[in-house]
């Protein structure tokens, strides 16, 4: 059996061997519209620390997640209603994400609707985000299943930039 990629959000049967593979097309649309989907183990166990760090820096995200959970009929509604500080809210979301499907769904909906403006039915490149943080890229992959490459590597110095001098160059008098 193939092992699912760490960034897959939705799984489905493989055509050849019955193993689980990613099905990115429409995954986020189904999740955001409320249709049931089977999540990959990474989505159930939780995002990595850098994805939570990005989430925590986005005040709109954690406040909206808190308010939606506080207004819900979920058992944790009273607890989220009593939380106010960013550290408390994000800590509670992180701990509940892996074990509470309601929390996981609310976080996914908030990230999809707020950070990506509900445009999860397109490719990441069409969003027009030129230099997306790694945490944002993780959430996109978790919601849509679209595998993203890392940031583009620099292919040299930018136009008009001078090369950095070494200490040997400075001691020999270059750069004066």
C-alpha positions as CSV (number, residue, x, y, z in Angstrom):
1,X,0.0,0.0,0.0
2,X,1.3,3.4,-0.9
3,X,1.9,5.8,2.0
4,X,-0.1,9.1,1.5
5,X,1.9,12.3,1.2
6,X,2.2,14.4,4.3
7,X,0.4,17.3,2.5
8,X,-2.6,15.4,1.1
9,X,-6.0,16.7,2.2
10,X,-8.4,14.2,0.6
11,X,-7.8,10.6,-0.3
12,X,-9.4,8.2,-2.8
13,X,-8.7,4.8,-4.3
14,X,-5.9,4.3,-6.7
15,X,-6.9,2.9,-10.1
16,X,-4.2,0.2,-10.2
17,X,-3.6,-1.2,-6.7
18,X,-6.4,0.0,-4.4
19,X,-4.0,2.2,-2.4
20,X,-5.0,5.6,-1.2
21,X,-3.9,8.6,-3.3
22,X,-4.7,12.3,-3.4
23,X,-7.7,13.6,-5.3
24,X,-7.1,17.3,-5.3
25,X,-9.8,18.4,-7.8
26,X,-12.8,19.7,-5.9
27,X,-11.6,18.5,-2.5
28,X,-11.8,21.9,-0.8
29,X,-15.1,22.7,-2.6
30,X,-16.6,19.6,-1.1
31,X,-15.1,20.3,2.4
32,X,-16.2,23.9,2.4
33,X,-19.7,23.1,1.1
34,X,-20.2,20.6,3.9
35,X,-20.0,17.4,1.9
36,X,-18.3,14.5,3.7
37,X,-14.7,13.8,2.7
38,X,-12.1,11.4,4.0
39,X,-9.1,13.3,5.3
40,X,-5.5,12.2,5.1
41,X,-3.8,11.3,8.4
42,X,-1.9,14.5,8.4
43,X,-5.0,16.6,8.4
44,X,-6.3,14.6,11.4
45,X,-3.1,14.7,13.4
46,X,-2.6,18.4,12.8
47,X,-0.6,20.9,11.0
48,X,3.1,21.4,11.7
49,X,4.3,24.1,14.0
50,X,5.1,26.5,11.1
51,X,1.5,26.3,9.8
52,X,0.1,27.1,13.3
53,X,2.5,30.0,13.6
54,X,1.2,31.4,10.4
55,X,-2.3,30.8,11.5
56,X,-1.7,32.6,14.8
57,X,-0.2,35.6,13.1
58,X,-3.4,36.1,11.2
59,X,-5.7,37.8,13.7
60,X,-8.8,37.5,11.5
61,X,-8.3,33.7,11.3
62,X,-8.1,32.8,14.9
63,X,-10.7,35.3,16.0
64,X,-13.2,34.1,13.4
65,X,-12.5,30.4,14.3
66,X,-13.0,31.3,18.0
67,X,-16.3,33.1,17.3
68,X,-17.7,30.4,15.1
69,X,-16.8,27.7,17.7
70,X,-18.3,29.8,20.5
71,X,-21.5,30.2,18.5
72,X,-21.8,26.6,17.6
73,X,-23.7,23.8,19.4
74,X,-20.5,21.8,19.9
75,X,-19.5,20.7,23.4
76,X,-16.5,23.0,23.3
77,X,-18.6,26.1,22.6
78,X,-18.6,27.4,26.1
79,X,-14.9,27.0,26.5
80,X,-14.1,28.9,23.2
81,X,-16.6,31.6,24.3
82,X,-14.5,32.2,27.4
83,X,-11.2,32.5,25.6
84,X,-10.0,35.9,24.4
85,X,-6.2,36.0,24.2
86,X,-4.4,34.8,21.1
87,X,-2.2,32.4,23.0
88,X,-5.2,30.8,24.7
89,X,-7.3,30.5,21.5
90,X,-4.5,29.1,19.3
91,X,-3.4,26.7,22.0
92,X,-7.0,25.4,22.4
93,X,-7.3,25.0,18.6
94,X,-4.0,23.2,18.3
95,X,-5.0,20.7,21.0
96,X,-8.5,20.1,19.8
97,X,-7.7,20.0,16.1
98,X,-6.5,16.4,16.1
99,X,-9.3,15.0,18.2
100,X,-12.4,17.1,17.4
101,X,-13.9,17.0,13.9
102,X,-16.0,20.2,14.6
103,X,-12.9,22.2,15.4
104,X,-11.0,20.8,12.4
105,X,-13.9,21.6,10.1
106,X,-14.3,25.2,11.5
107,X,-10.5,25.8,11.1
108,X,-10.6,24.5,7.5
109,X,-13.6,26.6,6.6
110,X,-12.2,29.8,8.2
111,X,-8.8,29.4,6.4
112,X,-10.5,28.6,3.1
113,X,-13.0,31.4,3.3
114,X,-10.9,34.1,4.9
115,X,-7.3,33.5,3.8
116,X,-8.1,32.2,0.3
117,X,-11.4,34.1,-0.2
118,X,-13.2,30.8,-0.9
119,X,-11.2,30.5,-4.1
120,X,-10.0,26.9,-3.4
121,X,-11.4,25.7,-6.6
122,X,-8.5,27.1,-8.6
123,X,-4.8,26.6,-8.6
124,X,-2.5,28.4,-6.1
125,X,-0.7,30.2,-8.9
126,X,-3.9,31.7,-10.1
127,X,-4.4,33.3,-6.6
128,X,-1.7,35.8,-7.5
129,X,0.3,35.3,-4.3
130,X,3.9,35.9,-5.3
131,X,5.8,35.0,-2.1
132,X,3.6,33.0,0.1
133,X,4.8,32.0,3.6
134,X,5.4,28.3,4.1
135,X,2.5,28.1,6.6
136,X,0.1,29.5,4.1
137,X,1.3,27.0,1.5
138,X,0.8,24.2,3.9
139,X,-2.8,25.2,4.6
140,X,-3.5,25.5,0.9
141,X,-2.2,22.0,0.3
142,X,-4.1,20.6,3.2
143,X,-7.4,22.1,1.9
144,X,-7.0,21.4,-1.8
145,X,-4.5,18.6,-2.1
146,X,-2.5,20.6,-4.6
147,X,1.2,19.8,-4.1
148,X,3.1,23.0,-4.1
149,X,6.8,23.4,-4.9
150,X,8.9,25.3,-2.5
151,X,9.7,29.0,-3.1
152,X,11.6,29.6,-6.3
153,X,15.3,29.5,-5.8
154,X,17.3,32.6,-6.6
155,X,19.3,32.2,-9.8
156,X,21.9,34.8,-9.0
157,X,22.0,38.3,-7.7
158,X,19.1,40.6,-8.6
159,X,19.7,43.1,-11.5
160,X,21.8,46.0,-10.4
161,X,23.0,44.4,-7.1
162,X,26.7,44.3,-6.4
163,X,28.4,41.1,-5.3
164,X,29.2,40.9,-1.6
165,X,32.8,41.4,-0.7
166,X,34.7,38.8,1.3
167,X,37.0,39.9,4.2
168,X,40.0,39.1,2.0
169,X,38.7,41.6,-0.6
170,X,38.2,44.3,2.1
171,X,41.8,43.8,3.5
172,X,43.2,44.0,0.0
173,X,41.5,47.4,-0.5
174,X,38.6,46.3,-2.8
175,X,35.3,48.0,-2.3
176,X,36.8,51.4,-1.4
